[in-house]
Amino acid sequence: MYNLLEKTIDLGDGRSITIETGKLAKQADGSVVVRMGRTMLLATVVSAKEAKEDIDFLPLSVEYKEKFASLGRFPGGFMKREARPSDYEILIARLVDRALRPLFPDDYRAETFVTVNLISADKDIMPDSLAGLAASAALTISDIPFSGPISEVRVGRINGKFKINPTFSDLENSDIDIVVGATVDNIIMVEGEMKEVSESEMLEAIQFAHQSIKEQCRAQLELFKMTGNPQKRSYEPEPVDEELKEKIFKETYDKVLAVARKKISSKHKRADAFEEVKESFLSQFTEEDEINESLVNNYFHDVEKEAVRFMILNDGIRLDGRKPEEIRPIWCEIDCLPAAHGSALFTRGETQSLTTVTLGTKLDEKVIDEVLLQGTEKFVLHYNFPPFSTGDARPARGVSRREVGHGNLAHRAIKGMVPGNSDNPYAIRVVSDILESNGSSSMATVCAGTMALMDAGIKIKKPVSGIAMGLISDPDTGKFAILSDILGDEDHLGDMDFKVTGTAEGITAAQMDIKIEGLSYEVLGKALEQARIGRLHILEKMVETIPEPRPSLKPHAPRIVQITIPKDMIGPLIGPGGKVIQEIQNDTGSTIIVEEINNQGIVDVFADNKESIEAALKRINAIVEVPEIGKIYKGRVKSIVPFGAFVEILPGKDGLLHISEIEWQRLDTVDSVLKEGQEIEVKLIDIDERTGKFKLSRKVLLPKPQGKYSKHHNKRPHRE
């Protein structure tokens, strides 16, 4: 019924990865199952036989989906089924997409769908590091045009030693966590976070990853040979009009180069100037000429790309007039939104981020309920990219995958500098709204987010800045230019987009996409060093605006006071059905959260004013307080009996005030002196060692009459 073929990759430390095909999903153009331990990924690829008309890009769609059944779990929610992709699944799909997309033919226009499903899971194995391998293997054994194979691996450094595809538990002790995508010959993609490592250490991690990737690529090629599949399918390339192409280059190149050399700083004015050149060329044609404007646009784009790259490589000048290593003017502002808990505005050239910080309680933490990841996230960062930021007249429809990806990069850049639970009781939400965009808005988010946190009074360990680097290279001449703080046009027309974030001491996160073959580690090392210099320059501008976190929260920011109580006091504080804690919250206007951590009760008291917190703490301390012999308490008479009264000295803690301890004189009845509900001061004079009952006295707090009563005067027996 099926012909199972498989190839095993030895990771060299007792672990292995197996790629198999021929058993599952055989009607797809290509399908494989990648297995590591009990973790299994099914990857399928399907590409349309014909391209859609009037499409000038590759319509590639990559989906990554984790099935809850893979770990024997039910999905959450009312419907109890997998719904839209989670942020985590979107991020993994983007990692795979970025590594695959450059390796399709430039003129391939058929709709192509890559789907990777997690069908079996191991709690400690990270399946995302296998997704790129699975997708590439499915493409490699198919007849879809693809210049792979590629693979992706995760690299961790545990106790100073690099490890390929570390486990979840490994990463708890790792100072490097990056995913690297590459072919046998070239690095294509890097993304990850680090704990302030140096540029050389990051480069070493990339090189270590590449060695393993080479082995995984060779295994895919061997599996392809085992299938005996025919050569890649032929397809109809987009039409080429050599005469029109030559005419456009001849008539527009010098004009485009002249526009580029005008050093126009405004993105829109520069685009209008280029558009005028194209419109001038088109004006010579009439409707009868039936000119193909789509081809004109494509060829004119090629002219623009070649002219701009020539100017940068030969003149050493960029589109806005800067030198390669020069950074655009920067201005910053904090506390720009007076009602927010923290806010900052960061502007670099034509890129601007308005970022806010909001402080909340444990109840505001992000809940994570995914197949392999459960729990809460105390620090979240959201990135919004509205159409007006680029002057586009279109509606905003939900959160895009790009927004999820850029927000995740900024989150990874900053999160290591946010104080831990012991130093920060708050849930923190950072929101970056991009108001203008012309290159590197995610890095502007890192800078604005750092300043907004300091403006809010969060004691971050160190400020973090970020910069986006670019590359223009000519393989024929060997010339290259590394560009600091790239523009949107330089990203689009260049060979590399490399984002690096970090403190003054080292790198905290990075994201790199390389669009050309043969980028040497030497060039990559120079780019990292130039990025370090640029990052420190930006950091200086930020520190000029706010050198350190505010000494305290803003007056209108909510406060949290955290106290520790004995574990056995958690129940009394909460009360039956939550009655006690709800009463305290209602009476004081506070929010109280109780957790058991490390065999202790951790209590967070949250309110927007000092009085509410103090009132709540007074009630809580009264409940959890351990009565002390000799201490005076203000209690309430709960009930009266013939032999005395029971007085509540602390919430839920009653003691007996014997009739002989009420007053110095002998009493016939208790209610002649005390009434139920009456507040009196009493002293705890003893605690029964056997029963734990409290013995109280009121008379010892009253003046003792002189001579009228002997010390045995009240010692007559009372019936109980």
Beta strands, then each sheet from edge to edge (+ up, - down):
strand 1: 5-10
strand 2: 16-21
strand 3: 30-36
strand 4: 39-47
strand 5: 60-66
strand 6: 112-120
strand 7: 151-158
strand 8: 161-164
strand 9: 174-182
strand 10: 187-197
strand 11: 330-334
strand 12: 342-348
strand 13: 351-360
strand 14: 366-369
strand 15: 374-377
strand 16: 379-384
strand 17: 427-436
strand 18: 465-473
strand 19: 480-484
strand 20: 496-502
strand 21: 507-514
strand 22: 559-565
strand 23: 591-597
strand 24: 600-607
strand 25: 632-641
strand 26: 644-650
strand 27: 653-658
strand 28: 679-687
strand 29: 694-697
sheet 1: 1+ 2- 3+ 4- 6+ 5+
sheet 2: 8+ 7- 9+ 10- 21+ 20- 18+ 19-
sheet 3: 11+ 12- 13+ 17- 16-
sheet 4: 14+ 15-
sheet 5: 22+ 24- 23+
sheet 6: 25+ 26- 27+ 29+ 28- 25+
end
